[in-house]
Amino acid sequence: MTGLDKEVASAAEAVADVHAGASLAVGGFGLCGVPGVLIGALLEHEGADALEVVSNNCGVDDWGLGLLLRAGRIARMTSSYVGENKEFARQYLSGELEVELVPQGTLAERLRAGGAGIPAFYTPAGAGTQVAEGGLPWRYRADGGVAVASPPKELRSWGDREYLLEEGITTDFALVRAAAGDRHGNLVFHSSARNFNPLAAMAGRITIAEVEELVEPGELDPDAVHLPGVFVQRVLRVHPGDPAAERRVERRTVRRDGADRTDHADRSDRTDRTVRSADHESGV
């Protein structure tokens, strides 16, 4: 990695300076856009423990951030929901893990604000609830009591609405996954992977991006770039054959063949009746 060329040779090299107690913003929405290769490298990096992670959710039990959680490497999570992770819930309720639950839109804006240099902002989300009043359990004691609770937030009124003050989030590192990128760190995200990845990247002081396709500078259409390279310090090309690079489906739902044919026939019949009825009412 020299000059504007931000490519690193391996995932291990990319995360080598992530230290114990580091704070991390990690992209992904559910299982979309999760930087699985970088997370896998952190799992192998024994010096990276007691991590404070900011991410929309914490993966699932056997993949994504769930791997770090299961290995006891995460000390604190800032998330919008627990998701499909039973180990997350177990550690939180047993007092092993500190958890700050944040309304999803507020979490997104806190990351964006931190990345934009905005220290705090007012939002109506959470006003009139425990989010504003404080007292939400952040960490439980082993006996089930509350060891650490959320503090009350500053409130102000504009017009007839009440707003609470939320602080921007910045972290030591950020790990993100992009569909494409160039050696200068310009990134393009695919569909739902764009939800939290750009925001996490902005919030990190050192942002590491794993990309599915690495191209030369100038090959990306500037109008198609979702995140400029100024926010990215390291770029790692991932290989499709790497199990950690696979695109996981959180909850796969399929229909039986017979049911599918029946459903299709029923829909077609209902559509025909609806069209005939509409034609009759319109005088056609």
Residue pairs with C-beta under 8 A, 6 or more apart in sequence:
1 7
1 8
1 234
4 183
4 184
4 217
4 229
5 183
5 184
6 183
6 184
6 185
6 229
6 232
6 233
6 234
6 235
7 183
7 214
7 234
7 235
7 236
7 237
8 14
8 208
8 234
8 235
8 236
10 41
10 236
11 37
11 38
11 40
11 41
11 210
11 236
12 41
12 44
12 45
14 38
14 41
14 208
14 210
14 234
14 236
15 38
15 41
15 42
15 45
15 48
15 173
15 175
15 208
16 45
17 206
18 24
18 42
18 45
18 47
18 48
18 51
18 172
18 173
19 47
19 48
20 47
20 48
20 49
20 50
21 50
21 51
21 52
21 75
22 48
22 51
22 52
22 172
22 173
23 51
23 52
23 53
23 54
23 171
23 172
23 173
24 51
24 52
24 53
24 54
24 171
24 172
24 173
24 174
24 175
24 204
25 53
25 54
25 55
25 111
25 169
25 171
25 173
25 174
25 175
25 199
25 200
25 201
25 203
25 204
26 34
26 35
26 39
26 53
26 54
26 55
26 65
26 174
26 175
26 176
26 200
27 33
27 34
27 35
27 55
27 174
27 175
27 176
27 177
27 193
27 196
27 197
27 198
27 199
27 200
27 201
28 34
28 35
28 55
28 56
28 57
28 59
28 64
28 65
28 177
28 193
28 196
28 197
29 56
29 192
29 193
29 195
29 196
30 56
30 57
30 83
30 192
30 250
31 59
31 60
31 63
31 64
31 247
31 248
31 249
31 250
32 191
32 192
32 193
32 195
32 247
33 176
33 177
33 178
33 189
33 190
33 192
33 193
33 194
33 195
33 196
33 197
34 59
34 63
34 64
34 65
34 177
34 248
35 175
35 176
35 177
35 208
35 209
35 210
36 63
36 64
36 177
36 210
36 244
36 245
36 246
37 210
37 236
37 238
37 242
37 244
37 245
38 175
38 208
38 210
38 236
39 59
39 64
39 65
39 67
39 68
39 175
39 244
40 67
40 244
42 48
42 51
42 68
42 73
42 175
43 67
43 68
43 71
43 73
48 73
49 72
49 73
49 75
50 73
50 75
51 68
51 73
51 74
51 75
51 76
52 74
52 75
52 76
52 78
52 171
53 65
53 68
53 74
53 76
53 77
53 78
54 77
54 78
54 79
54 107
54 111
54 169
54 171
54 200
54 203
55 65
55 77
55 78
55 79
55 196
55 200
56 79
56 80
56 81
56 104
56 107
56 195
56 196
57 65
57 79
57 80
57 81
57 82
57 83
57 85
58 64
58 65
58 66
58 69
58 74
58 77
58 79
58 82
58 83
58 85
58 88
59 65
59 66
59 67
59 69
59 83
59 85
60 66
60 83
60 84
60 85
60 248
60 250
61 70
61 84
61 85
61 86
61 87
62 70
63 248
64 248
65 74
66 85
66 87
66 88
68 74
69 77
69 85
69 87
69 88
69 91
69 97
70 87
72 96
74 97
75 97
75 98
76 97
76 98
76 99
76 100
77 88
77 97
77 98
77 99
77 100
78 99
78 100
78 102
78 107
78 169
79 99
79 100
79 101
79 102
79 107
80 101
80 102
80 103
80 104
80 107
81 101
81 104
82 88
82 89
82 92
84 250
84 251
88 97
88 99
90 96
91 97
92 99
92 140
93 140
94 140
94 142
95 139
95 140
95 141
95 142
95 147
97 139
98 138
98 139
98 148
99 138
99 139
100 138
100 150
101 136
102 110
103 125
103 126
103 131
105 123
105 125
106 123
106 125
106 126
106 166
108 195
108 196
108 199
109 121
109 123
109 166
110 166
110 167
110 168
110 169
111 168
111 169
111 196
111 199
111 200
111 202
111 203
112 199
112 202
112 203
113 119
113 120
113 121
113 168
113 169
114 168
114 169
114 170
114 171
114 202
114 203
115 168
115 170
115 199
115 201
115 202
115 203
115 231
116 168
116 202
118 168
119 167
119 168
120 165
120 166
120 167
120 168
121 165
121 166
121 168
122 156
122 158
122 163
122 164
122 165
122 166
123 163
123 164
123 166
124 161
124 162
124 163
124 164
125 131
125 164
126 132
126 153
126 164
127 155
127 161
127 162
127 163
127 164
128 162
130 136
130 150
131 150
131 153
131 164
132 152
132 153
132 155
132 162
132 164
133 152
134 149
134 150
134 151
134 152
134 153
135 149
135 150
136 149
136 150
137 146
137 148
137 149
137 150
138 148
138 149
138 150
139 146
139 147
139 148
140 146
140 147
141 147
153 164
153 165
153 166
154 164
154 165
155 162
155 163
155 164
155 165
156 162
156 163
156 165
157 163
169 203
170 203
170 204
170 205
171 203
171 204
171 205
172 204
172 205
172 206
173 204
173 205
173 206
173 207
173 208
174 200
174 201
174 202
174 203
174 204
174 206
174 207
174 208
175 200
175 204
175 207
175 208
175 210
176 187
176 197
176 198
176 200
176 201
176 207
176 208
176 209
176 210
177 193
177 197
177 209
177 210
177 211
177 212
178 187
178 188
178 189
178 193
178 197
178 209
178 210
178 211
178 212
178 227
179 188
179 189
179 190
179 193
179 211
179 212
179 213
180 187
180 188
180 211
180 212
180 213
180 214
180 215
180 220
181 187
181 188
181 209
181 211
181 213
181 214
181 215
181 220
181 232
181 235
182 214
182 215
182 216
182 217
182 218
182 219
182 220
182 229
182 235
183 214
183 216
183 217
183 235
184 217
184 229
185 207
185 209
185 228
185 229
185 230
185 231
185 232
185 233
185 234
185 235
186 217
186 220
186 225
186 227
186 228
186 229
186 232
187 197
187 198
187 201
187 209
187 211
187 225
187 226
187 227
187 229
187 232
188 220
188 224
188 225
188 226
189 197
189 198
189 226
189 227
194 226
197 227
198 226
198 227
200 207
201 207
201 209
201 227
201 231
201 232
202 227
202 231
204 231
206 233
206 234
207 231
207 232
207 233
207 234
208 232
208 233
208 234
208 235
208 236
209 232
209 234
209 235
209 236
210 236
210 237
210 238
210 245
211 235
211 236
211 237
211 238
212 238
212 240
212 245
214 235
214 237
238 244
238 245
239 245
255 263
